[in-house]
Amino acid sequence: MLKRLLVKIIQVGELTIRCGGRLYGAFGTNSSNEPPLNVTIHLTDKRSLWKLALNPDFQVGELYMHGDLTIEHGTLQDFLELCGRNQAAFEQTHRNKIWRKIANAWMRLVQGRNSRRRSRQNVAHHYDLSNTLYRLFLDEDMQYSCAYFRQPGLSLDDAQRAKKEHIAAKLLLEDGQRVLDIGSGWGGLAMAMARQGAGHVTGVTLSSEQLGVASQRAQENGLADRVEFRLQDYRDVQEQFDRIVSVGMFEHVGAEQYGTFFETVARLLTNDGVALLHSIGQKGVPGPTNAWIRKYIFPGGYIPSLSEVIPHIEKAGLWITDIEILRFHYADTLQAWLDRFTAKREEIKKIYDETFCRMWEFYLAACEMSFRHGGLMVFQIQIAKAIDAVPRTREYIDSYETSLRRREASGDQRNVVDFPATAHKSSA
């Protein structure tokens, strides 16, 4: 069964499988125009062969995590690169189409259960892990979302800084504005927005671990009077805000809650306000989250297609004033995270264990390849209530970012960016 499957799908590169110390088979060739890619994996026993044959989408991660699948020639990234290059052939198999229909039906069933209690449990599973773990592989500001590689060769720290500048520009942050950060993480973006000109920033999170770190950081940076963090569901926020931003949180909302999300944004946004949604998306038709990722990494997580999101923005009576698709940026971010994780692996192993390290190595590497070959991307949707809330052309984004970089280079610590407060009204 497994051999028949591999003969069909390995069209690019060459995969050799050994099982129990013996050769099981070699599949594919390196006759394509792609760079040559030869990988050898070893499976512990015939049970592993059966598992891989019956459910490869789930079992590749499961077997690697528990040490039943090891890489004998090449690296884990090479192996997943080979899988990624042949993903299209796998998706066309009859068995995958059947599994996808079943998974889609199950996804719709469980997505509707994303209550406040379940949302908090799902967040705790991933984001309430040791803060030391995240400090070891993230950038200095602990940004756990897609960086913005404005130009090739940027370091992770510079790319994450560029991401925050890009977001501030699209929000048109101005002095005195009230800002809501939905899914505020460890507080880096909220504090950056306060420095960039916001009058007061409220960050809401469902992670008690992140809340503690964010609040402490605000105190240490002298921003506690202008940055507030709460352990609160976004659906329970009552005040109105001039600006609303959500980065890397929408993936946890659940498809059945999209209407509620945008109705909440519409309720909380002032009439001349601007919101920005930054989320992972899939380029194709809606499809289920990988079962292994859903079980071990992001329970309750779901990657939306734009076709699922836009109708709910329309129904909420909001304007879509800009959409930007970031391709490869998250792949480069994940590669940097994996490199840092690998460099600190022994320290991380002391906090957890070998199985955890293998689980996270697979998670980071598999997600990187999903952004390179699996149809994942990041979208930024700028939203407003009023037609004239933002300029009619996009030149203001570059001007705003340039002003921020110039101010930072000069050491200017003013809280106001050199950007005309009425620019969007006069150019609209």
ZAVORO-53665 format. One line per 5 residues: number of its first residue (from 1); their letters; for each residue z, x, y of C-alpha. Coordinates in nm, 2 decimals. Each point is the difference from the previous one (the first is absolute). Layout:
N
NUM	a	Z:X:Y ~ ...
END
This chain:
428
1	mlkrl	0.00:0.00:0.00 ~ 0.10:0.27:0.24 ~ -0.31:0.22:-0.09 ~ -0.24:-0.29:0.06 ~ 0.17:-0.06:0.34
6	lvkii	-0.02:0.36:0.11 ~ -0.36:0.04:-0.11 ~ -0.09:-0.29:0.23 ~ 0.20:0.11:0.31 ~ 0.00:0.38:0.02
11	qvgel	-0.33:0.05:0.17 ~ 0.11:0.27:0.24 ~ 0.19:0.31:-0.10 ~ 0.13:0.08:-0.35 ~ 0.32:-0.11:-0.16
16	tircg	0.14:0.16:-0.31 ~ 0.29:-0.17:-0.18 ~ 0.23:0.17:-0.25 ~ 0.26:-0.20:-0.20 ~ 0.29:0.14:-0.19
21	grlyg	-0.15:0.35:0.03 ~ -0.34:-0.10:-0.13 ~ -0.33:-0.07:0.17 ~ -0.06:-0.38:0.05 ~ -0.33:0.02:0.18
26	afgtn	-0.20:0.12:0.31 ~ -0.16:-0.25:0.23 ~ -0.26:0.02:0.27 ~ -0.19:0.29:0.14 ~ -0.03:0.20:0.32
31	ssnep	-0.37:-0.07:0.05 ~ 0.04:-0.19:0.32 ~ -0.03:0.13:0.35 ~ 0.38:-0.02:0.05 ~ 0.20:0.33:-0.01
36	plnvt	0.08:0.08:-0.37 ~ 0.33:-0.15:-0.12 ~ 0.13:0.07:-0.34 ~ 0.35:-0.13:-0.10 ~ 0.19:0.02:-0.33
41	ihltd	0.29:-0.23:-0.06 ~ 0.24:-0.01:-0.29 ~ 0.16:-0.31:-0.15 ~ 0.31:0.03:-0.21 ~ -0.10:-0.23:-0.29
46	krslw	-0.22:-0.29:-0.12 ~ 0.23:-0.25:0.16 ~ -0.10:0.15:0.34 ~ -0.37:-0.04:-0.10 ~ 0.06:-0.37:-0.07
51	klaln	0.18:-0.06:0.32 ~ -0.27:0.17:0.20 ~ -0.27:-0.20:-0.19 ~ 0.17:-0.34:0.06 ~ 0.10:0.04:0.37
56	pdfqv	-0.13:0.32:0.16 ~ 0.07:-0.13:0.36 ~ 0.37:-0.02:-0.07 ~ 0.05:0.25:-0.28 ~ -0.15:0.31:0.17
61	gelym	0.29:0.00:0.24 ~ 0.26:-0.10:-0.26 ~ -0.10:0.27:-0.24 ~ -0.01:0.27:0.27 ~ 0.33:-0.10:0.14
66	hgdlt	0.18:0.03:-0.34 ~ -0.17:0.32:-0.10 ~ -0.22:-0.15:-0.27 ~ -0.31:0.09:0.20 ~ -0.02:0.36:0.12
71	iehgt	-0.28:0.20:0.17 ~ -0.12:0.30:-0.21 ~ -0.30:0.10:0.22 ~ -0.02:-0.09:0.36 ~ 0.26:-0.18:0.21
76	lqdfl	0.13:-0.35:0.03 ~ -0.21:-0.04:0.31 ~ -0.31:0.13:-0.19 ~ 0.06:-0.26:-0.27 ~ 0.04:-0.28:0.25
81	elcgr	-0.30:0.12:0.20 ~ -0.20:-0.03:-0.32 ~ 0.14:-0.35:-0.06 ~ -0.09:-0.09:0.36 ~ -0.35:0.12:-0.03
86	nqaaf	-0.05:-0.23:-0.30 ~ 0.20:-0.29:0.14 ~ -0.32:-0.21:0.07 ~ -0.11:0.03:-0.36 ~ 0.34:-0.11:-0.13
91	eqthr	0.00:-0.30:0.24 ~ -0.32:-0.13:-0.16 ~ 0.13:-0.01:-0.35 ~ 0.05:-0.34:-0.15 ~ 0.37:0.06:-0.09
96	nkiwr	0.08:0.11:0.36 ~ -0.15:-0.32:0.14 ~ 0.22:-0.20:-0.24 ~ 0.31:0.19:0.09 ~ -0.08:-0.04:0.37
101	kiana	-0.02:-0.38:-0.03 ~ 0.34:-0.01:-0.18 ~ 0.15:0.24:0.25 ~ -0.13:-0.20:0.30 ~ 0.15:-0.32:-0.14
106	wmrlv	0.33:0.16:-0.06 ~ -0.01:0.16:0.35 ~ -0.04:-0.34:0.17 ~ 0.29:-0.13:-0.20 ~ 0.25:0.27:0.09
111	qgrns	-0.11:0.06:0.36 ~ 0.12:-0.35:0.09 ~ 0.36:0.10:-0.09 ~ 0.04:0.26:0.27 ~ 0.31:-0.16:0.15
116	rrrsr	0.24:0.17:0.23 ~ 0.23:0.10:-0.29 ~ -0.29:0.13:-0.21 ~ -0.15:0.19:0.29 ~ 0.33:0.18:0.06
121	qnvah	0.02:0.09:-0.37 ~ -0.36:0.13:-0.01 ~ 0.06:0.21:0.31 ~ 0.33:0.15:-0.14 ~ -0.18:0.10:-0.32
126	hydls	-0.22:0.25:0.19 ~ 0.14:0.06:0.35 ~ 0.37:0.03:-0.09 ~ -0.06:0.31:-0.21 ~ 0.17:0.32:0.12
131	ntlyr	-0.08:0.08:0.36 ~ 0.00:0.37:-0.11 ~ -0.30:-0.07:-0.22 ~ -0.21:-0.13:0.29 ~ 0.11:0.28:0.23
136	lflde	-0.13:0.25:-0.25 ~ -0.36:-0.11:0.00 ~ -0.06:-0.20:0.32 ~ -0.07:0.14:0.35 ~ 0.28:0.09:0.24
141	dmqys	0.01:-0.36:0.14 ~ 0.01:-0.16:-0.35 ~ -0.32:-0.21:0.05 ~ -0.06:-0.16:-0.34 ~ -0.34:-0.15:0.08
146	cayfr	-0.36:0.11:0.05 ~ -0.04:0.29:0.25 ~ -0.29:0.02:0.25 ~ -0.21:0.31:-0.05 ~ -0.16:-0.01:0.34
151	qpgls	-0.19:0.32:-0.08 ~ -0.03:0.22:-0.32 ~ 0.27:0.25:-0.07 ~ 0.29:-0.18:0.17 ~ 0.34:0.06:-0.16
156	lddaq	0.19:-0.30:-0.14 ~ 0.24:0.01:0.29 ~ -0.28:0.00:0.25 ~ -0.19:-0.27:-0.18 ~ 0.31:-0.23:-0.01
161	rakke	0.05:0.07:0.37 ~ -0.36:-0.10:0.06 ~ 0.06:-0.32:-0.19 ~ 0.29:-0.10:0.23 ~ -0.22:0.08:0.30
166	hiaak	-0.28:-0.21:-0.13 ~ 0.23:-0.29:-0.06 ~ 0.15:0.03:0.35 ~ -0.35:0.00:0.15 ~ -0.10:-0.31:-0.18
171	llled	0.32:-0.18:0.10 ~ -0.06:0.11:0.37 ~ 0.37:0.09:0.03 ~ 0.13:-0.03:0.35 ~ 0.33:0.05:0.17
176	gqrvl	0.26:-0.27:-0.06 ~ -0.17:-0.18:-0.29 ~ 0.20:-0.15:-0.28 ~ -0.14:0.12:-0.34 ~ 0.06:-0.12:-0.36
181	digsg	-0.06:0.23:-0.29 ~ -0.02:-0.19:-0.32 ~ 0.09:0.23:-0.29 ~ 0.15:0.28:0.22 ~ 0.07:0.25:-0.28
186	wggla	0.20:0.30:0.11 ~ -0.06:-0.08:0.36 ~ -0.25:0.26:0.10 ~ -0.26:-0.24:0.14 ~ 0.25:-0.21:0.19
191	mamar	0.15:0.31:0.17 ~ -0.35:0.13:0.08 ~ -0.09:-0.32:0.17 ~ 0.32:0.01:0.20 ~ -0.10:0.35:0.12
196	qgagh	-0.36:-0.11:0.06 ~ 0.10:-0.27:0.25 ~ 0.15:-0.30:-0.17 ~ 0.31:-0.15:0.17 ~ 0.18:-0.12:-0.31
201	vtgvt	-0.10:0.03:-0.37 ~ 0.14:-0.22:-0.28 ~ -0.06:0.12:-0.35 ~ 0.06:-0.22:-0.30 ~ 0.02:0.12:-0.36
206	lsseq	0.12:-0.12:-0.34 ~ 0.11:0.35:-0.11 ~ 0.37:0.07:0.06 ~ -0.06:0.37:-0.06 ~ -0.28:0.01:0.26
211	lgvas	0.21:-0.20:0.24 ~ 0.29:0.25:-0.01 ~ -0.23:0.30:0.06 ~ -0.20:-0.17:0.28 ~ 0.32:-0.11:0.19
216	qraqe	0.15:0.35:-0.03 ~ -0.33:0.16:0.12 ~ -0.01:-0.23:0.30 ~ 0.36:0.11:0.09 ~ -0.07:0.37:-0.04
221	nglad	-0.32:-0.02:0.21 ~ 0.18:-0.19:0.29 ~ -0.21:-0.31:-0.06 ~ 0.26:-0.25:-0.12 ~ -0.01:-0.19:0.33
226	rvefr	-0.37:-0.06:-0.04 ~ -0.06:-0.01:-0.38 ~ 0.18:-0.25:-0.22 ~ -0.03:-0.02:-0.38 ~ 0.09:-0.30:-0.21
231	lqdyr	0.02:-0.09:-0.37 ~ -0.20:-0.32:0.04 ~ -0.29:-0.18:-0.15 ~ -0.29:-0.03:0.25 ~ 0.00:-0.38:-0.06
236	dvqeq	0.35:-0.03:0.15 ~ -0.08:0.18:0.33 ~ 0.04:-0.25:0.29 ~ -0.08:0.19:0.33 ~ -0.34:0.04:0.16
241	fdriv	-0.16:0.34:0.05 ~ -0.28:0.15:0.22 ~ -0.12:0.22:-0.29 ~ 0.03:-0.03:-0.38 ~ -0.09:0.27:-0.25
246	svgmf	0.02:0.01:-0.38 ~ -0.09:0.32:-0.18 ~ 0.00:0.02:-0.38 ~ 0.20:-0.32:-0.05 ~ -0.27:-0.26:-0.04
251	ehvga	-0.07:0.12:-0.36 ~ 0.34:-0.14:-0.09 ~ -0.04:-0.35:0.16 ~ -0.19:-0.16:-0.29 ~ -0.32:-0.19:0.02
256	eqygt	0.17:-0.34:0.00 ~ 0.20:0.10:0.31 ~ -0.29:0.11:0.22 ~ 0.00:-0.33:0.19 ~ 0.37:0.03:0.06
261	ffetv	-0.05:0.36:0.12 ~ -0.26:-0.08:0.27 ~ 0.17:-0.32:0.10 ~ 0.31:0.21:0.06 ~ -0.20:0.25:0.21
266	arllt	-0.14:-0.28:0.21 ~ 0.35:-0.14:0.05 ~ 0.15:0.33:0.10 ~ -0.28:0.13:0.22 ~ -0.01:-0.08:0.37
271	ndgva	-0.30:-0.17:0.14 ~ -0.15:0.33:0.14 ~ 0.14:0.21:-0.29 ~ -0.18:0.23:-0.24 ~ 0.07:0.06:-0.37
276	llhsi	-0.13:0.26:-0.25 ~ 0.00:-0.03:-0.37 ~ -0.05:0.33:-0.20 ~ -0.03:-0.06:-0.37 ~ -0.16:0.13:-0.32
281	gqkgv	-0.30:-0.21:-0.10 ~ -0.26:-0.02:-0.27 ~ -0.37:-0.01:0.09 ~ -0.11:-0.25:-0.26 ~ 0.09:-0.35:-0.11
286	pgptn	0.37:-0.07:-0.05 ~ 0.14:0.16:-0.31 ~ 0.34:0.07:-0.17 ~ 0.23:0.30:0.06 ~ -0.01:0.26:-0.27
291	awirk	0.26:-0.11:-0.26 ~ 0.17:0.35:-0.02 ~ 0.04:0.02:0.38 ~ 0.14:-0.35:0.01 ~ 0.25:0.07:-0.27
296	yifpg	0.13:0.35:0.10 ~ -0.09:0.06:0.36 ~ -0.05:-0.32:0.21 ~ 0.12:-0.32:-0.18 ~ -0.13:-0.29:0.19
301	gyips	-0.26:0.21:0.18 ~ -0.36:-0.12:0.05 ~ -0.30:0.16:0.18 ~ -0.19:-0.26:0.20 ~ -0.37:-0.03:0.07
306	lsevi	-0.10:-0.08:0.35 ~ -0.15:-0.33:-0.12 ~ 0.35:-0.11:-0.09 ~ 0.16:0.11:0.32 ~ -0.24:-0.12:0.28
311	phiek	0.01:-0.37:-0.08 ~ 0.38:0.00:0.05 ~ -0.03:0.17:0.34 ~ -0.26:-0.26:0.10 ~ 0.23:-0.29:-0.12
316	aglwi	0.28:0.14:0.21 ~ -0.21:-0.03:0.31 ~ -0.02:0.37:0.07 ~ -0.28:0.22:0.13 ~ -0.12:0.29:-0.21
321	tdiei	-0.07:0.25:0.28 ~ -0.08:0.31:-0.21 ~ -0.03:0.11:-0.36 ~ -0.01:0.36:-0.11 ~ -0.05:0.12:-0.36
326	lrfhy	0.15:0.34:-0.08 ~ -0.17:0.16:-0.30 ~ 0.13:0.32:-0.17 ~ 0.30:0.03:0.25 ~ 0.24:-0.13:-0.26
331	adtlq	-0.15:0.21:-0.28 ~ 0.06:0.31:0.22 ~ 0.35:-0.12:0.08 ~ 0.08:-0.05:-0.37 ~ -0.14:0.35:-0.09
336	awldr	0.23:0.15:0.26 ~ 0.30:-0.20:-0.14 ~ -0.08:0.11:-0.36 ~ -0.03:0.37:0.11 ~ 0.34:-0.03:0.16
341	ftakr	0.15:-0.19:-0.29 ~ -0.13:0.27:-0.24 ~ 0.15:0.28:0.21 ~ 0.34:-0.17:0.00 ~ -0.02:-0.13:-0.36
346	eeikk	0.30:0.19:-0.13 ~ 0.22:-0.13:0.28 ~ -0.12:-0.35:-0.07 ~ 0.07:0.04:-0.37 ~ 0.36:0.08:0.07
351	iydet	0.03:-0.33:0.19 ~ -0.17:-0.20:-0.28 ~ -0.16:0.13:-0.32 ~ -0.32:0.12:-0.15 ~ -0.12:-0.36:-0.07
356	fcrmw	0.04:-0.09:0.36 ~ -0.19:0.31:0.11 ~ -0.29:-0.08:-0.23 ~ 0.01:-0.36:0.11 ~ -0.03:0.09:0.37
361	efyla	-0.26:0.27:-0.06 ~ -0.22:-0.26:-0.17 ~ 0.07:-0.26:0.27 ~ -0.10:0.24:0.28 ~ -0.30:0.14:-0.18
366	acems	-0.13:-0.33:-0.12 ~ 0.03:-0.16:0.34 ~ -0.19:0.29:0.15 ~ -0.29:-0.05:-0.24 ~ 0.01:-0.38:0.07
371	frhgg	-0.08:0.08:0.36 ~ -0.27:0.24:-0.09 ~ -0.17:-0.19:-0.28 ~ 0.17:-0.34:-0.05 ~ -0.10:-0.20:0.30
376	lmvfq	0.33:0.03:0.19 ~ 0.01:0.05:0.38 ~ 0.23:-0.07:0.30 ~ -0.08:-0.26:0.26 ~ 0.15:-0.04:0.34
381	iqiak	-0.04:-0.34:0.15 ~ 0.08:-0.05:0.37 ~ 0.11:-0.36:0.07 ~ 0.07:-0.19:0.32 ~ 0.06:-0.35:0.13
386	aidav	-0.21:0.03:0.31 ~ -0.37:0.09:0.02 ~ 0.06:0.25:0.28 ~ 0.31:0.17:-0.14 ~ -0.18:0.32:-0.07
391	prtre	-0.31:0.18:0.16 ~ -0.34:-0.11:-0.10 ~ -0.10:0.35:-0.12 ~ 0.18:0.26:-0.21 ~ -0.01:0.29:0.25
396	yidsy	0.37:-0.07:0.10 ~ 0.11:0.12:-0.35 ~ -0.12:0.35:0.05 ~ 0.12:0.01:0.36 ~ 0.35:-0.11:-0.11
401	etslr	0.02:0.25:-0.28 ~ -0.12:0.29:0.22 ~ 0.27:-0.09:0.26 ~ 0.27:0.00:-0.27 ~ -0.11:0.34:-0.13
406	rreas	-0.02:0.14:0.35 ~ 0.34:-0.12:0.09 ~ 0.15:0.15:-0.33 ~ -0.17:0.33:0.06 ~ 0.15:0.03:0.35
411	gdqrn	0.35:-0.09:-0.12 ~ 0.01:-0.31:0.22 ~ 0.27:-0.22:-0.14 ~ -0.08:-0.31:0.22 ~ 0.01:-0.33:-0.18
416	vvdfp	-0.32:-0.12:0.17 ~ -0.35:0.10:-0.11 ~ -0.24:0.08:0.27 ~ -0.20:-0.31:-0.06 ~ -0.06:-0.28:0.25
421	atahk	0.22:-0.30:-0.09 ~ -0.27:-0.25:0.12 ~ -0.30:0.18:-0.15 ~ -0.06:-0.25:-0.27 ~ 0.01:-0.29:0.25
426	ssa	-0.24:0.16:0.24 ~ -0.25:0.10:-0.26 ~ 0.01:-0.33:-0.20
END
